[in-house]
Amino acid sequence: MLTAINPKLPMRDKVITRNYYVNRLGFQTLGDSDYDGYLMVVKDYIQIHFFEFKDLNPKENYGQVYIRTNNIDKLYQTFMDSQVSIHPNGKLGTKPWGQKEFSLLDPDHNLLTFGQGIK
């Protein structure tokens, strides 16, 4: 049986990616080992893994993750208080498909969308 999913996204620079996810978004580094070219972060029950792709062109990156939350308003406010840039087309709002969502782009243009059901 399936129990979890841990997406793997590309990163150009491990230090920049770690700083963004840990210092800006409130994730923690997962594990005691520092793997060359690989990074794992965790927040609550969510893990995201990253693989090194030094030649990645961020403008051509279509990495995307949809993350469900049970308190989207608080999460959004936390990011706003921390001055995390929200995607210009991804401000907090209610969508026709029954989700309240917002989105942001990480330093490598991986799209992170956070959503909560409104029904």
C-alpha contacts under 8 A as a table, 3 or more apart, distances in Angstrom:
res1	aa1	res2	aa2	distance
6	N	46	I	7.50
6	N	47	Q	5.45
6	N	48	I	5.49
6	N	49	H	6.59
7	P	47	Q	7.51
7	P	48	I	5.43
7	P	49	H	6.01
7	P	65	V	7.27
8	K	48	I	6.28
8	K	49	H	4.56
8	K	50	F	5.12
8	K	51	F	6.76
9	L	48	I	7.60
9	L	49	H	6.32
9	L	50	F	4.75
9	L	51	F	6.29
9	L	63	G	6.15
9	L	64	Q	7.96
9	L	110	N	7.20
10	P	50	F	5.50
10	P	51	F	5.14
10	P	52	E	5.98
10	P	53	F	5.75
10	P	56	L	7.61
10	P	63	G	7.39
10	P	108	D	7.44
10	P	110	N	7.81
11	M	14	K	6.62
11	M	17	T	6.72
11	M	50	F	6.10
11	M	51	F	5.98
11	M	52	E	5.09
11	M	53	F	5.57
11	M	54	K	7.11
11	M	56	L	7.52
11	M	108	D	6.02
12	R	17	T	7.99
12	R	52	E	5.74
12	R	53	F	5.15
12	R	54	K	4.36
12	R	55	D	7.00
12	R	56	L	6.33
12	R	108	D	6.86
13	D	16	I	5.49
13	D	17	T	6.21
13	D	52	E	7.07
13	D	54	K	6.96
14	K	17	T	5.09
14	K	18	R	5.93
14	K	37	G	7.11
14	K	38	Y	7.56
14	K	39	L	6.97
14	K	52	E	7.19
15	V	18	R	5.20
15	V	19	N	6.06
16	I	19	N	5.16
16	I	20	Y	6.17
16	I	107	P	7.50
17	T	20	Y	5.19
17	T	21	Y	6.25
17	T	106	D	7.82
17	T	107	P	6.83
18	R	21	Y	5.35
18	R	22	V	5.78
18	R	23	N	7.84
18	R	29	T	7.55
18	R	39	L	7.57
18	R	41	V	7.89
19	N	22	V	5.29
19	N	23	N	5.24
19	N	24	R	7.07
20	Y	23	N	5.57
20	Y	24	R	5.02
20	Y	25	L	6.59
20	Y	106	D	7.39
20	Y	107	P	7.55
21	Y	24	R	5.68
21	Y	25	L	4.90
21	Y	26	G	6.31
21	Y	27	F	5.48
21	Y	28	Q	7.69
21	Y	41	V	7.44
22	V	25	L	5.83
22	V	26	G	4.93
22	V	27	F	4.49
22	V	28	Q	5.44
22	V	29	T	7.10
22	V	41	V	7.77
23	N	26	G	5.84
23	N	27	F	7.53
24	R	79	F	7.84
24	R	82	S	6.85
24	R	84	V	6.64
25	L	79	F	7.00
25	L	84	V	7.68
26	G	43	K	7.05
27	F	41	V	5.98
27	F	42	V	5.32
27	F	43	K	4.71
28	Q	41	V	5.40
28	Q	42	V	5.32
28	Q	43	K	6.35
29	T	39	L	7.70
29	T	40	M	6.03
29	T	41	V	4.49
29	T	42	V	6.39
30	L	40	M	5.28
30	L	41	V	5.01
30	L	42	V	5.97
31	G	34	D	7.91
31	G	40	M	7.59
34	D	38	Y	7.84
34	D	39	L	7.57
35	Y	38	Y	5.33
35	Y	39	L	6.84
37	G	51	F	5.90
37	G	52	E	4.74
38	Y	49	H	7.38
38	Y	50	F	5.65
38	Y	51	F	4.75
38	Y	52	E	6.10
39	L	49	H	5.68
39	L	50	F	5.03
39	L	51	F	6.65
40	M	47	Q	6.93
40	M	48	I	5.89
40	M	49	H	4.39
40	M	50	F	6.32
41	V	47	Q	5.63
41	V	48	I	5.48
41	V	49	H	6.43
42	V	45	Y	7.08
42	V	46	I	5.51
42	V	47	Q	4.36
42	V	48	I	6.47
43	K	46	I	5.32
43	K	47	Q	6.66
46	I	67	I	7.98
53	F	56	L	5.53
56	L	60	E	7.75
56	L	61	N	7.23
56	L	108	D	7.91
57	N	60	E	5.40
57	N	61	N	6.46
57	N	108	D	7.98
58	P	61	N	5.03
58	P	108	D	5.04
58	P	109	H	5.34
59	K	109	H	7.01
61	N	108	D	7.36
61	N	109	H	6.20
61	N	110	N	6.70
62	Y	109	H	7.51
62	Y	110	N	6.50
62	Y	111	L	7.46
63	G	109	H	7.42
63	G	110	N	4.66
63	G	111	L	6.19
64	Q	110	N	5.52
64	Q	111	L	4.58
64	Q	112	L	5.94
64	Q	113	T	7.72
65	V	110	N	7.78
65	V	111	L	6.35
65	V	112	L	5.11
65	V	113	T	6.27
66	Y	112	L	6.11
66	Y	113	T	4.81
66	Y	114	F	5.92
66	Y	115	G	7.26
67	I	112	L	7.26
67	I	113	T	6.07
67	I	114	F	4.78
67	I	115	G	6.27
68	R	114	F	5.68
68	R	115	G	4.88
68	R	116	Q	5.71
69	T	72	I	5.88
69	T	114	F	6.71
69	T	115	G	5.98
69	T	116	Q	5.44
70	N	116	Q	6.06
71	N	74	K	5.61
71	N	75	L	6.35
71	N	116	Q	7.25
72	I	75	L	5.03
72	I	76	Y	5.93
72	I	100	K	7.43
72	I	101	E	7.49
72	I	114	F	7.37
72	I	115	G	6.67
72	I	116	Q	6.14
73	D	76	Y	5.19
73	D	77	Q	6.15
74	K	77	Q	5.08
74	K	78	T	6.07
75	L	78	T	5.06
75	L	79	F	6.35
76	Y	79	F	5.21
76	Y	80	M	6.15
76	Y	92	L	7.40
76	Y	102	F	7.69
77	Q	80	M	4.87
77	Q	81	D	5.96
78	T	81	D	5.12
78	T	82	S	6.24
79	F	82	S	5.00
79	F	83	Q	6.11
79	F	84	V	5.18
80	M	83	Q	4.89
80	M	84	V	5.85
80	M	85	S	7.79
81	D	84	V	7.74
85	S	104	L	6.62
85	S	105	L	7.84
86	I	90	G	6.45
86	I	91	K	6.32
86	I	102	F	7.51
86	I	103	S	6.10
86	I	104	L	4.67
86	I	105	L	7.34
87	H	90	G	4.72
87	H	91	K	6.61
87	H	102	F	7.87
87	H	103	S	5.51
87	H	104	L	4.44
87	H	105	L	6.15
88	P	91	K	6.67
89	N	103	S	7.84
90	G	101	E	7.62
90	G	102	F	4.87
90	G	103	S	4.54
90	G	104	L	6.75
91	K	101	E	7.61
91	K	102	F	5.02
91	K	103	S	6.62
92	L	100	K	6.91
92	L	101	E	5.38
92	L	102	F	4.37
92	L	103	S	7.74
93	G	100	K	5.43
93	G	101	E	5.61
93	G	102	F	6.66
94	T	98	G	7.06
94	T	99	Q	5.82
94	T	100	K	4.22
94	T	101	E	6.38
95	K	98	G	5.78
95	K	99	Q	5.37
95	K	100	K	6.00
95	K	101	E	7.14
96	P	99	Q	7.33
98	G	117	G	5.91
98	G	118	I	5.72
98	G	119	K	6.56
99	Q	115	G	5.97
99	Q	116	Q	5.39
99	Q	117	G	4.50
99	Q	118	I	5.61
100	K	115	G	5.50
100	K	116	Q	5.31
100	K	117	G	6.32
100	K	118	I	6.45
101	E	113	T	6.79
101	E	114	F	5.48
101	E	115	G	4.30
101	E	116	Q	6.60
102	F	113	T	5.74
102	F	114	F	5.56
102	F	115	G	6.79
103	S	111	L	6.79
103	S	112	L	5.47
103	S	113	T	4.18
103	S	114	F	6.16
104	L	111	L	5.87
104	L	112	L	5.37
104	L	113	T	6.59
105	L	108	D	7.48
105	L	109	H	4.91
105	L	110	N	5.50
105	L	111	L	4.73
105	L	112	L	6.18
106	D	109	H	5.11
106	D	110	N	5.43
106	D	111	L	6.75
106	D	112	L	7.53
107	P	110	N	7.50
